[in-house]
């Protein structure tokens, strides 16, 4: 699948910005990222930034925007459905996702929203739980904004620094 994506992007480089937006958006929506972990695809797409001479700053903005909006949507869902989320099929089947996220959120609060972005399973549930727990939208958005910017930089750095950097850390 990765090879097909690379071939596609070589011939349709203008699709890269919307692709990375939607990858970061769905990576940040509760439940979607558990089944569609886009981090590897985002890391792969980040290598094309230099290859196609795209701007690093613009791609940071695109990825951060997708992540920000995905988490915001998760917060809205949590705020709207509150305790009814427990009855959603995913959390009925895997209650540990919700339990671990709630423990983490209750312990860390606003900082938990910020730091949760950097841990896969938490990234999928913390915004939802923040909405369920009626965390202030402004506190949530402050943590969401700064974490999405830092996360986008971290996702793009491997592509920017290239294969040499990856060989050092792998």
C-alpha positions as CSV (number, residue, x, y, z in Angstrom):
1,X,0.0,0.0,0.0
2,X,2.8,2.4,0.9
3,X,4.4,1.8,-2.6
4,X,1.2,2.7,-4.3
5,X,0.8,5.9,-2.2
6,X,4.4,6.9,-3.2
7,X,3.8,6.3,-6.9
8,X,0.5,8.2,-6.7
9,X,2.1,11.2,-5.0
10,X,4.9,11.3,-7.5
11,X,2.4,12.0,-10.3
12,X,-0.1,14.0,-8.2
13,X,2.0,16.1,-5.8
14,X,-0.8,18.7,-5.4
15,X,-2.8,16.1,-3.5
16,X,-0.2,15.9,-0.7
17,X,-1.5,18.9,1.3
18,X,-5.1,17.7,1.5
19,X,-3.9,14.2,2.2
20,X,-1.8,15.2,5.1
21,X,-4.6,17.4,6.4
22,X,-7.1,14.5,6.4
23,X,-4.6,12.1,7.8
24,X,-3.9,14.3,10.8
25,X,-7.6,15.1,11.2
26,X,-8.6,11.4,11.3
27,X,-5.6,10.6,13.4
28,X,-7.0,12.9,16.0
29,X,-10.7,12.0,16.0
30,X,-11.7,9.7,18.8
31,X,-12.1,6.0,17.7
32,X,-10.8,6.6,14.2
33,X,-7.2,6.7,15.1
34,X,-7.5,3.4,16.9
35,X,-8.4,1.7,13.6
36,X,-6.6,4.1,11.3
37,X,-3.2,5.0,12.8
38,X,-2.0,7.6,10.3
39,X,1.2,8.5,12.1
40,X,3.3,6.2,9.8
41,X,1.6,7.6,6.7
42,X,2.2,11.2,8.0
43,X,5.9,10.3,8.6
44,X,6.1,8.9,5.1
45,X,4.4,11.9,3.5
46,X,6.7,14.2,5.4
47,X,9.6,12.9,3.3
48,X,8.0,14.4,0.3
49,X,8.2,17.9,1.6
50,X,11.8,18.3,0.6
51,X,11.3,16.1,-2.5
52,X,8.5,18.3,-3.9
53,X,10.0,21.6,-2.5
54,X,7.0,22.3,-0.3
55,X,7.3,24.7,2.7
56,X,8.0,23.1,6.1
57,X,6.0,25.9,7.8
58,X,3.0,25.5,5.5
59,X,3.0,21.7,6.2
60,X,3.2,22.3,9.9
61,X,0.2,24.5,9.6
62,X,-1.7,22.0,7.5
63,X,-1.0,19.1,9.9
64,X,-1.6,21.2,13.0
65,X,-4.9,22.4,11.6
66,X,-6.1,18.8,10.9
67,X,-5.0,17.7,14.4
68,X,-6.6,20.7,16.1
69,X,-9.9,20.3,14.3
70,X,-10.0,16.5,14.9
71,X,-9.5,17.0,18.6
72,X,-12.0,19.8,18.7
73,X,-14.6,17.5,17.1
74,X,-13.8,14.8,19.6
75,X,-14.3,17.3,22.5
76,X,-17.6,18.3,20.9
77,X,-18.8,14.7,20.7
78,X,-17.7,14.1,24.3
79,X,-19.4,17.3,25.5
80,X,-22.6,16.4,23.6
81,X,-23.0,12.7,24.5
82,X,-21.3,12.8,28.0
83,X,-21.9,9.6,29.8
84,X,-23.8,8.0,26.9
85,X,-20.4,7.5,25.2
86,X,-19.9,4.5,27.5
87,X,-22.6,2.8,25.5
88,X,-20.8,3.3,22.2
89,X,-19.8,-0.1,20.7
90,X,-16.1,0.6,20.9
91,X,-16.1,1.5,24.5
92,X,-18.5,-1.3,25.3
93,X,-16.1,-3.7,23.7
94,X,-12.9,-2.2,25.0
95,X,-13.7,-0.3,28.2
96,X,-10.0,0.0,29.1
97,X,-9.6,2.8,26.5
98,X,-12.1,4.9,28.2
99,X,-11.0,4.0,31.8
100,X,-7.3,4.6,31.1
101,X,-8.1,7.9,29.4
102,X,-10.3,9.1,32.2
103,X,-7.7,8.2,34.9
104,X,-5.1,10.0,32.9
105,X,-7.3,13.1,32.3
106,X,-8.4,13.3,35.9
107,X,-4.8,13.1,37.1
108,X,-3.3,15.6,34.6
109,X,-6.2,17.9,33.5
110,X,-5.2,20.5,30.9
111,X,-1.6,19.2,30.8
112,X,-3.1,15.8,30.1
113,X,-4.8,17.2,27.0
114,X,-1.5,18.6,25.9
115,X,0.6,15.5,26.6
116,X,-2.0,13.1,25.5
117,X,-1.5,14.1,21.9
118,X,1.9,12.4,21.9
119,X,0.7,9.0,23.0
120,X,-1.3,7.0,20.4
121,X,-4.1,5.4,22.4
122,X,-4.5,8.5,24.6
123,X,-4.6,10.8,21.5
124,X,-7.8,9.0,20.5
125,X,-9.6,9.3,23.8
126,X,-8.4,12.3,25.9
127,X,-10.3,15.0,23.9
128,X,-13.4,12.9,24.1
129,X,-13.0,12.5,27.8
130,X,-12.2,16.2,28.3
131,X,-15.6,16.9,26.6
132,X,-17.4,14.3,28.7
133,X,-15.9,15.8,31.9
134,X,-17.0,19.3,30.8
135,X,-13.5,20.7,30.6
136,X,-13.7,24.4,29.7
137,X,-13.6,24.8,25.9
138,X,-10.9,27.6,26.3
139,X,-8.7,25.5,28.5
140,X,-9.1,22.6,26.1
141,X,-8.4,24.7,23.1
142,X,-5.2,26.3,24.6
143,X,-3.8,22.8,25.2
144,X,-5.1,21.6,21.9
145,X,-3.5,24.5,20.0
146,X,0.0,24.2,21.4
147,X,0.1,20.4,21.3
148,X,-1.1,20.3,17.7
149,X,1.7,22.7,16.6
150,X,4.4,20.8,18.5
151,X,3.1,17.5,17.3
152,X,3.1,18.7,13.6
153,X,6.7,19.7,14.0
154,X,7.6,16.3,15.5
155,X,5.8,14.5,12.7
156,X,7.6,16.5,10.0
157,X,11.1,16.5,11.4
158,X,12.0,13.0,10.2
159,X,11.2,14.0,6.6
160,X,13.0,17.3,6.9
161,X,16.1,15.8,8.4
162,X,16.1,12.9,6.0
163,X,17.3,9.3,6.0
164,X,20.5,10.1,7.8
165,X,18.7,11.3,10.8
166,X,16.4,8.3,10.8
167,X,19.3,5.9,10.6
168,X,20.8,7.4,13.7
169,X,17.7,7.0,15.8
170,X,16.4,3.6,14.5
